[in-house]
Amino acid sequence: MKILMDVFITILLTSLIASFTAGIVLCIKYLFGKKLSIKFNQILWIIVLVRFIIPIMPESTFSIYNYFPKTNAIYNTNFIQSEIETEIEDDNNNIEYQQQENHDDDMKLYSQSIYNQQHAENISDIKKENSRHLVLNVLSIIWIIGCSSIIIMAISIYYKMNMKIRSSSTTIRQDKLVNGCKQMIGIKKEVKVCIGDFNYPFITGVIKPKICLPRTIDESINEEQLKHIILHELVHYKRKDLILNVLWIIATSIHWFNPFMWIINRKVKLDTELACDNYLLNFLGENSAISYGMTIINISRLFLVKQNFLGHSCAFATKKNVKRRIEMIKEFKYGNKTTVLTIISGILVAALLLTNPIHAKQNHEQVDSEKYKEKKEFIVYEEYKSYINLEKLINDVDFEFQVPDYMPYDYDWSVTLFSLQDPSRVLLTFVKEPEIRPSLIRLYIAKEDISSEFNVLSREQMQIGEVKGEKIEIKDIPDDLTYTNTYFAFNHEDAYYMLVLSRGRDSITIEEAEQIISSLKKPSDVKNIDYTAMHYKNSENIYDIEDLWKARSVFGYNYKLSEDVPSKKLCDGCFTKDFIKFHYLYGVDFTQSKNAPQEYKDYLVNGYIKDNERVNHKTHWLEIDGKKVLNIEETHSGDFVTYRTNYYYWQEGDIYYTVYIRKETETEKALHEDIIRNFMKAKTVDELYLNESYIEKTVLRAKNLE
């Protein structure tokens, strides 16, 4: 279904762009009218046809679309549409998967109103995307039904026509007449004449051309008029009108929903007949123009038909068309051949209309480049960003604040959470890890009072030491457990602070709180707490190029990095001395480790992976680009949902590579080998960011940070 939807979106965007081209052509024809040569009219329609059939065009500074912002929006939409659709599907996949994951309580409590608001917005956005996804699915089905119906109708018409041709006959007189006409206009291909139950004269057959004539034609017209008809049909063949007619039928079948297509079809057929008449009169000469015109008038009385878009090249369609053709014949002047001016004009118009705006892609790249800036930073799509290095945090927030220079015994600085949506608030976390469970001390810091954004139960005035503030009771609901938490909120040096006194099983004494508050200092003045040391059990996150080089130093290996995984975007990464892992948007992780992953080792030792009550395993070996890859597919059976995840393992030298693809659909499964291949071919961090002077500085700094 997704493939159908992707095809439909591509067709829809192509149709919009082609319609814009057709609109420009119609405006040109309206403004210049009869001043445009017949041949130039044909060039214009071929340009429109190419636009409807070919979705991708080269870019050019000559493109007329450079001057139309709205069409640029269409081109940019076309450029990113596959990306959008991937995100729609991934959002749907993540709804169920997120039910399986535990959200970090600190993140929720960090800014409850922001979380709730964003969660509501996310749900609303997901519903909108689901609705749009459903609409696109329905429209895709309607489109393919319409397209199939037109194709079936075309096949049916041609089948009936071929049945009539098989039962048709011919005469020696007509064969001789056709051969003479072929010599006159220079056609060597054998052309058969068929006389049968046809409603009007026409030519059919791109490979084996046949001129089809009604049985009554000999009784109704003289030999000169019959010659004109045969010549007219042969000219259609010589001008390749039959091929163009097939292409127009294909274009109409694809773009049947576009009203422009039906309008254009009628105009193209008339201009084709005019071009054919003009071409033929150049052979017959001006003296034959009157007799040729009379042939058209007489034949139109006999064979006037209402022609549909599937009809063959027919010389006689409607009264209006016949009138227009007679006017052209009256105005005909011998020598109206293709001129150098017509050719040059055609090339110029093609350059204007058959190329895409050069800056459409550049604008898209400019948007991406803003995310990379000077250091080519990683795109961070996560709601929160965690910091191990306080210096990095200070550079990202938009206000000044102070941090504690004291913590109770055995409490170490652990992590700082920072909202990407609101740079005016942070959460400092300190951890103490006894044998049973860790204890946490949390300090919220904001640019202004944020207490109203929590589920406040009560407030009362409170003073700790010399600092006056409020004691705030807050109700927090992580998962299915209800806690009442106590905070001390106060203002200090143009910033707002909320120190957690008790939350669940975590608590501090008033004396400890007083010492923490009284120790607040500017980050540069802190002496007793190490805000740069990495907690010994935590991995460190990667957000920018400086982190990349620190990871390079700590991991001690020139690791691979891919920023262009099919349908995925790089979010961030993390590392220790034993492994480095990169996270990609919507469920793809790429890990490089010095030690073999446990499941990979188990399979190599035992030849299988043991199932459990909720997880079943399927294993098989793949060969991708000459490398043996172990695929372990896990089927997770939960109470409400069943989903699959995939692990791919391979080894290169002393490094083990793991690609984890979370909750995939059948469509995504087909992309797995492309994703694996992308990681295999990924460049190393040295190749991507090789700059010796910069490397020396950053690696040296990374060692100092350790």
Residue, then its C-alpha position, 0 to 999 in steps of 0.5 A: m500500500k505504501i508503494l502505491m501511495d508513494v507512486f500516487i504522490t509522485i504522480l500528483l506532484t508531477s501533474l501539478i507541475a505539468s499543469f503549471t507548464a500547460g497553463i503557461v503554454l495556453c497563455i502563450k497560445y492565447l497571447f500570440g494566437k495565429k502569430l505562432s507557427i503551426k510547427f511551434n504549436q506542436i513543439l509547445w504541446i510536446i513540451v507539455l507531454v514530456r512534463f506529464i510523462i517524466p517526473i524528474m527534470p534537470e535543473s537550470t538557471f534558465s528555468i522559468y520556475n526560478y521566478f515563481p515561488k509557489t512552484n518552488a514550493i511544489y518542487n521542494t515538496n516533490f524533493i522531500q515527499s518520500e521523506i515525509e511519507t516515511e515519517i508518517e508510517d514511522d509515526n504510526n509504528n511508534i504509537e504502539y511501540q512507545q506503549q512498550e517503553n518507559h518514559d524517563d520520570d525526570m523528563k516528565l517532571y522536568s517540565q510537566s506543562i511542556y511535556n503534556q502540551q507536546h504530548a497532546e500536540n504529538i497525539s494531535d499531529i499523529k492523528k492528523e498524520n493518520s487522517r492524512h495517511l488514510v486520505l492518501n490511501v483512499l485517493s491512491i486506490i481511487w487513482i489506480i482504479g481510474c487508471s486501470s479502467i482507462i487502460i482496460m477501456a483502451i485495450s477493449i477499443y483496440y481489440k474491437m478495432n483489430m477484430k474489424i481489421r481482421s474481417s476487412s478487405t482491400t482492392i488492387r486499385q486502393d493498393k496502387l493509390v496508397n503506393g503512389c501516395k507513399q512515393m509522393i511523401g517519401i514513405k518506404k514502409e509497407v502500409k496496408v489498406c483495410i476496408g471494413d465496418f469503420n465509422y471514419p477514415f483513420i490510420t493505426g499501427v505504429i509498427k505495422p501501419k494500416i489505413c482503415l476506410p469505411r466500406t461506403i467510401d468508394e460510393s461517396i467520394n471521387e478518386e482525388q478526394l480518396k487520394h487526399i484522405i490517404l495522403h492525410e493519413l500517411v502524413h500522420y504516420k510520417r510525422k510520428d503522430l501515432i507514437l505521440n497519440v500513444l504517449w498522450i493516451i498513456a499520459t491521460s490514463i495516468h493523469w485522468f483526475n487532472p481537468f487540464m489533461w482533458i482540455i489539453n487533449r482536445k486542443v492537441k488533436l486540433d493542432t495535430e490535424l492543422a499541422c498535418d494539413n499544413y505538412l500535406l499542402n506543402f507537397l500538394g502546393e497552393n493550387s491544390a489548397i482549394s480542392y483539399g479544403m473541399t475534400i475536408i468539407n465533403i468528407s466531414r459531412l459524411f463522417l463527422v464523429k464525436q471523438n473520444f481521447l482514445g480515438h485514432s488520428c482522425a481527419f474529421a472530428t467536430k464542426k468547430n475543428v473543421k471550420r478552423r482547419i478550413e480557415m488555416i487552408k485558406e491562409f496557407k502559403y507555400g514554403n511554411k517549413t521549419t525555420v532556424l527561428t522556430i528551432i531556436s525558439g523551441i530550444l529556448v522554450a524547452a530550456l525555460l519549461l523543461t528544467n527545474p529551478i536551480h535553487a529549489k534543491q539549494n533551498h532544501e539544502q540550505v535548510d539542512s545546512e542550518k542544522y549543521k552550521e560551522k561544526k556540521e553538528f548532528i541533527v537532534y530530533e529528540e525532545y530533550k538533550s542530556y549533557i555530561n559536560l556543563e560547559k556545553l550546556i552553558n553555551d546552549v541555554d539562553f540565560e545565566f544561572q548558578v550551580p551547587d558547589y556542595m552535595p551530600y557525601d557520595y553524591d556525584w553530578s550525573v546528568t543535565l537535561f535540557s529542553l530543545q523546545d525551551p532553552s530557558r530551563v534545565l534540570l541538574t541531577f546528582v546521583k548516589e549509587p548504593e548496593i540496592r538502588p540509586s538515590l537522586i537529588r534534582l534541581y530545576i533551574a529556569k529563567e522565570d517561575i515555572s511552578s504553575e506548570f506542575n500539578v500543584l496541590s498546595r503552597e506555603q511560605m518557607q525559609i531555608g537558612e537565609v533564603k525565603g521561598e515556597k514549599i510546594e506539594i506537587k502530584d506526579i503520576p509516572d505510569d500507574l504509581t502516584y507520588t506526592n513530591t515536595y519542592f522548595a522554590f526560590n529566586h536567586e540572582d535573576a533565576y528561578y530554582m526548584l530543589v526537590l526535597s522529597r520525591g518517592r523514596d528520594s529525599i534530603t534533609i533541611e540541613e542538606a538543602e540549606q548547604i546546597i542552596s548556600s553553595l550556589k555559584k557561577p559555574s566558573d567559580v565551582k571548586n568542589i564538584d566536578y561538572t566535567a567528569m563522566h559518571y563511571k557507569n554512564s556512556e557519554n552522548i555525542y551531539d557535535i563534532e567535538d564529541l565525535w573526536k572525544a569519542r575517537s579518543v576514548f574508544g580508541y578506534n577510527y569508527k564509521l559514521s553514516e549520516d545518510v541512512p535510507s529514510k532515517k535521520l541521525c539523531d545523536g550517539c553515545f560512547t564508552k571505551d568499549f563501544i560507540k552507538f549512533h541513534y537514527l530517527y524512528g528506530v535504527d541503532f548502529t553500534q560498533s564494539k570491541n567485544a562480541p555482542q552476547e546474542y551473537k556469541d550465543y549463536l556462534v557457540n550454540g547454533y541457536i538463540k533460546d526463546n522465552e515466553r514473550v520473545n521468539h527468535k528466527t536466525h539466518w545468515l545473509e551475504i551482503d557485499g561479500k560479508k557474512v551477516l547474521n540476522i536475528e529476528e525477534t517477535h515480541s508478543g505483548d498483552f496488546v500488541t505483537y511486533r518484530t525487531n531485527y538485529y544484524y551482526w557482522q565482524e570486520g577485523d577486531i570490531y563487531y558491528t550491530v544494526y538494530i532495526r526496531k519494529e519494522t513493517e513488511t515494506e521496511k523489511a525490504l529496505h534492511e539490506d540497503i540500510i546494512r549496505n549503507f553502514m558497511k560503506a560508511k566512511t570513517v570519522d577521520e575521512l569525514y572530518l579529516n583536519e589535522s590541526y583541528i584533530e590535534k586540538t580536539v583530541l588533546r582537549a578530550k584527553n584533558l576532559e577525561 
